[in-house]
């Protein structure tokens, strides 16, 4: 896989209560492309942030229905990846501006 495809795999970091608690354990949560696998996710994070990834856990959350007036549809589907980094490595998700 070339570098352009690796960069496109990672969508955005997930910032929730559970995800911020995992930051203390040096684990980071990202929304990734649903078709990506663990090896590609690991390569993309190591390339983008220059860190050493120890493990990758993925989950496909269930689709949620949304209603706008009389129309019913589903929210866009995504895959969640929880990455454990080696000790001494970190990703700066919050800018100190």
Secondary structure, DSSP 4 states (H G I P E B T S, - for coil): --HHHHHHHEEEE--SHHHHHHHTTTEEEEEE-TT--HHHHHHHHHHHH---EEEEEEE-PPP-EEEETTEEEEPPP-EEEEEEEPTT-----S---
